[in-house]
Amino acid sequence: MPKSKRNRPVTLSKTKKKGREQKEKIVESIRKAVEDYNSIYVFSFENMRNLKFKEFREQLKSSSRFFLGSNKVMQISLGRSVSDEIRPGLHKVSKLLHGDAGLCFTNLPKEEIMRLFAEFEEHDFARTGTTSTEKVELQEGPLEQFSHEMEPFLRKQGMPVRLNKGVIELVSDFVVCEEGKPLSPEASRILRLLGNKMATFRLHVICRWSPEDFEVLKEGLELSDIESS
């Protein structure tokens, strides 16, 4: 009987003992999940919100398991080439683990997973460095949505304001952010005050693996692109 590839020794980067042990636990957990679940999905994410992702994961905990973290450790767990993959075809999964990505092991049917990921969407306030999706400009005049105590804070954010009979006034038009440009810390704070939720946390399915087949699910990505990389 052939020797199980799961039991092969794993070489990880040189780290302190505690860090190495943690990586080894992750490798073993992922390899066990390969045996325990019917299929594996690689997914990407944008504007990650940890609390909301935790809620999504809890919703599926009876049928699925998620892994996020070091792409390199996840790649090592599955195998990065035909020679070291722990199951046939898993090196293709490894090749798609880059950037903001994670693994979903599940027993749910493909149609259900695709629906759940497609429907998941959470709007939130954009953080510093996020690319602005629109131009936001405030017009000269009173800013009655803010109390007079806010005037020093708004001034610190670069807004040309003054108090006029207890009402904050913008003394000239002010551009908070420009579409397509990264948000400054000041712009991020002002948008939050304005209630403008510019960021959307989304999940995107990239590919699916099962013992029977491997398929690319991301639009514009071909299997040949993976095999040639």
C-alpha positions as CSV (number, residue, x, y, z in Angstrom):
1,M,0.0,0.0,0.0
2,P,1.5,3.4,-1.0
3,K,2.7,5.6,1.9
4,S,0.4,8.5,2.7
5,K,1.8,11.8,1.5
6,R,0.2,13.5,4.6
7,N,3.0,12.0,6.7
8,R,5.8,13.5,4.8
9,P,8.1,15.8,6.8
10,V,7.5,19.5,6.2
11,T,10.3,22.1,5.8
12,L,9.2,25.5,7.0
13,S,11.1,28.8,7.2
14,K,13.6,29.3,10.0
15,T,11.6,30.7,12.9
16,K,11.5,30.6,16.7
17,K,10.3,27.3,18.1
18,K,6.9,28.6,19.1
19,G,6.3,30.1,15.6
20,R,7.4,26.9,13.9
21,E,5.1,24.8,16.1
22,Q,2.2,27.0,15.2
23,K,2.9,26.6,11.5
24,E,3.2,22.9,11.8
25,K,-0.2,22.8,13.5
26,I,-1.7,24.8,10.7
27,V,-0.2,22.4,8.1
28,E,-1.6,19.4,10.0
29,S,-5.0,21.0,10.3
30,I,-5.2,21.8,6.6
31,R,-4.1,18.3,5.7
32,K,-6.7,16.8,8.0
33,A,-9.3,19.0,6.4
34,V,-8.4,17.6,3.0
35,E,-9.4,14.2,4.3
36,D,-12.5,15.4,6.2
37,Y,-14.3,17.5,3.5
38,N,-15.6,16.8,0.1
39,S,-14.3,19.9,-1.7
40,I,-11.9,22.9,-1.4
41,Y,-12.4,26.4,-2.6
42,V,-9.9,29.2,-2.9
43,F,-11.5,32.6,-2.4
44,S,-10.3,36.2,-2.4
45,F,-11.5,39.1,-0.4
46,E,-11.6,42.8,-0.4
47,N,-12.1,45.3,2.5
48,M,-11.8,42.5,5.0
49,R,-13.8,43.0,8.2
50,N,-12.8,40.4,10.8
51,L,-16.0,40.5,12.8
52,K,-18.3,40.1,9.8
53,F,-16.1,37.3,8.4
54,K,-16.3,35.5,11.8
55,E,-20.1,35.7,11.6
56,F,-20.0,34.3,8.1
57,R,-17.7,31.5,9.2
58,E,-20.0,30.7,12.2
59,Q,-22.9,30.4,9.9
60,L,-21.2,27.6,8.0
61,K,-19.2,25.9,10.8
62,S,-21.4,22.8,10.8
63,S,-20.5,22.0,7.2
64,S,-17.3,24.0,6.4
65,R,-13.9,25.1,7.7
66,F,-12.0,28.3,6.7
67,F,-8.3,29.0,6.7
68,L,-6.7,32.5,6.4
69,G,-3.1,33.4,7.0
70,S,0.2,32.8,5.4
71,N,-0.3,31.8,1.8
72,K,3.1,30.1,1.8
73,V,2.1,27.9,4.8
74,M,-1.2,27.0,3.1
75,Q,0.7,26.2,-0.1
76,I,3.1,23.9,1.7
77,S,0.2,22.2,3.4
78,L,-1.4,21.2,0.0
79,G,1.8,20.9,-2.0
80,R,3.2,23.3,-4.5
81,S,4.1,20.9,-7.3
82,V,3.0,17.6,-8.7
83,S,5.8,15.9,-6.8
84,D,4.8,17.1,-3.3
85,E,1.0,17.6,-3.5
86,I,-0.9,15.5,-1.0
87,R,-3.7,14.7,-3.4
88,P,-3.8,14.8,-7.2
89,G,-4.5,18.3,-8.5
90,L,-3.9,20.2,-5.2
91,H,-0.8,22.0,-6.6
92,K,-3.2,23.9,-8.9
93,V,-5.0,25.1,-5.8
94,S,-1.7,26.3,-4.3
95,K,-0.9,28.3,-7.4
96,L,-4.0,30.4,-6.8
97,L,-3.2,31.2,-3.2
98,H,-1.7,34.7,-3.5
99,G,-2.6,38.1,-2.3
100,D,-5.7,38.4,-0.1
101,A,-6.9,34.8,-0.3
102,G,-8.1,32.0,1.8
103,L,-9.2,28.4,1.8
104,C,-12.7,27.0,2.3
105,F,-13.2,23.3,3.0
106,T,-16.8,22.2,2.8
107,N,-19.3,19.4,2.4
108,L,-21.9,21.8,0.9
109,P,-22.8,21.4,-2.8
110,K,-21.2,23.8,-5.3
111,E,-24.5,25.6,-6.0
112,E,-24.9,26.4,-2.3
113,I,-21.4,27.7,-1.8
114,M,-21.6,29.9,-5.0
115,R,-24.9,31.4,-3.7
116,L,-23.6,32.1,-0.2
117,F,-20.4,33.8,-1.4
118,A,-22.2,35.8,-4.1
119,E,-24.8,37.0,-1.7
120,F,-22.3,38.0,1.0
121,E,-21.8,41.8,1.1
122,E,-21.2,44.1,4.0
123,H,-20.9,47.9,3.7
124,D,-18.6,49.7,6.1
125,F,-16.6,52.9,6.6
126,A,-13.5,53.0,4.4
127,R,-10.1,53.0,6.1
128,T,-7.1,55.1,5.4
129,G,-5.5,54.1,2.1
130,T,-8.7,52.6,0.6
131,T,-9.3,53.8,-2.9
132,S,-12.1,56.3,-3.0
133,T,-15.1,55.1,-5.1
134,E,-16.5,58.6,-5.6
135,K,-15.7,62.3,-5.3
136,V,-17.1,63.8,-2.1
137,E,-17.3,67.6,-1.9
138,L,-18.9,69.8,0.7
139,Q,-20.3,73.2,-0.3
140,E,-19.6,76.5,1.3
141,G,-22.1,77.3,4.0
142,P,-23.5,76.0,7.4
143,L,-22.8,72.5,8.4
144,E,-25.8,72.0,10.6
145,Q,-25.3,68.2,11.0
146,F,-22.3,69.0,13.3
147,S,-22.6,70.5,16.8
148,H,-20.5,73.5,17.6
149,E,-18.2,71.4,19.8
150,M,-16.9,69.7,16.6
151,E,-15.4,72.8,15.2
152,P,-11.8,72.3,16.5
153,F,-11.8,68.7,15.4
154,L,-13.0,69.5,11.9
155,R,-10.4,72.2,11.6
156,K,-7.7,69.7,12.5
157,Q,-8.9,67.6,9.6
158,G,-8.1,70.4,7.3
159,M,-11.6,71.7,6.8
160,P,-11.8,75.6,6.4
161,V,-14.5,76.1,9.1
162,R,-15.5,78.8,11.6
163,L,-18.2,79.3,14.2
164,N,-21.0,81.8,13.3
165,K,-23.6,82.3,16.1
166,G,-23.0,78.8,17.4
167,V,-23.2,77.1,13.9
168,I,-20.2,75.6,12.1
169,E,-19.7,77.2,8.7
170,L,-17.6,76.0,5.8
171,V,-16.0,79.2,4.5
172,S,-15.3,77.7,1.1
173,D,-16.1,74.6,-0.9
174,F,-14.0,71.6,0.4
175,V,-13.1,68.4,-1.4
176,V,-13.1,65.5,1.1
177,C,-11.8,62.9,-1.5
178,E,-11.3,62.4,-5.2
179,E,-12.6,59.3,-7.0
180,G,-9.9,56.7,-7.7
181,K,-7.4,58.2,-5.1
182,P,-6.3,56.7,-1.8
183,L,-8.1,58.1,1.3
184,S,-6.0,60.2,3.7
185,P,-6.5,59.7,7.4
186,E,-8.4,63.0,7.5
187,A,-10.7,62.0,4.7
188,S,-11.4,58.7,6.3
189,R,-12.5,60.4,9.6
190,I,-14.6,63.0,7.8
191,L,-16.5,60.3,5.7
192,R,-17.2,58.5,9.0
193,L,-18.7,61.7,10.4
194,L,-20.8,62.1,7.3
195,G,-22.1,58.5,7.5
196,N,-20.6,57.7,4.1
197,K,-19.9,53.9,4.0
198,M,-17.6,53.8,1.0
199,A,-16.1,50.3,1.6
200,T,-17.8,47.0,0.8
201,F,-16.5,43.7,2.2
202,R,-16.9,41.0,-0.4
203,L,-15.8,37.4,-1.0
204,H,-15.0,36.1,-4.5
205,V,-14.7,32.4,-5.4
206,I,-11.6,31.6,-7.5
207,C,-11.6,27.8,-7.9
208,R,-12.9,24.5,-6.7
209,W,-11.2,21.2,-6.1
210,S,-12.6,17.8,-5.4
211,P,-11.1,14.3,-5.7
212,E,-13.0,14.0,-9.0
213,D,-12.1,17.3,-10.7
214,F,-10.6,20.8,-10.5
215,E,-12.4,23.9,-12.0
216,V,-11.6,27.6,-12.3
217,L,-14.5,29.7,-11.2
218,K,-13.1,33.2,-11.5
219,E,-14.2,35.1,-14.6
220,G,-11.3,35.7,-17.0
221,L,-9.0,33.1,-15.5
222,E,-8.3,30.0,-17.5
223,L,-7.0,26.6,-16.5
224,S,-4.2,27.0,-19.0
225,D,-3.0,30.1,-17.1
226,I,-2.5,28.0,-14.0
227,E,-0.8,25.1,-15.7
228,S,1.7,27.4,-17.5
229,S,2.6,29.4,-14.3
